[in-house]
Amino acid sequence: METQLGSDFASFKIGQVQVQYSGDPGLIRDYILTGIAGDQIQTLYELVIDGTLGGQRNQWEYTFTASGAFTKREKIIGRSTDNLEF
């Protein structure tokens, strides 16, 4: 993960980490209730990154497998509002 992020950004900060489970919903429910995971459940980690790329600072969402392999990167586009936010 660190290698991927270091090669993508001049500087970065991890803002949020979230665990994602994919597979059969019944098996995921059983895993959450019992803590026993089968090999049919895939665990992914989603990181929200504040990173500087090309002189511009943006937020990105990265997804990695449990072994740390990179799977996906998406730029986070903030919603624009007509109201002032404090």
Secondary structure, 3 states (H helix, E strand, C coil): CHHHHHHHCCEEEEEEEEEEEECCHHHHHHHHHHCCCCCCCEEEEEEEEEEEECCEEEEEEEEEECCCCEEEEEECCCCCCCCCCC
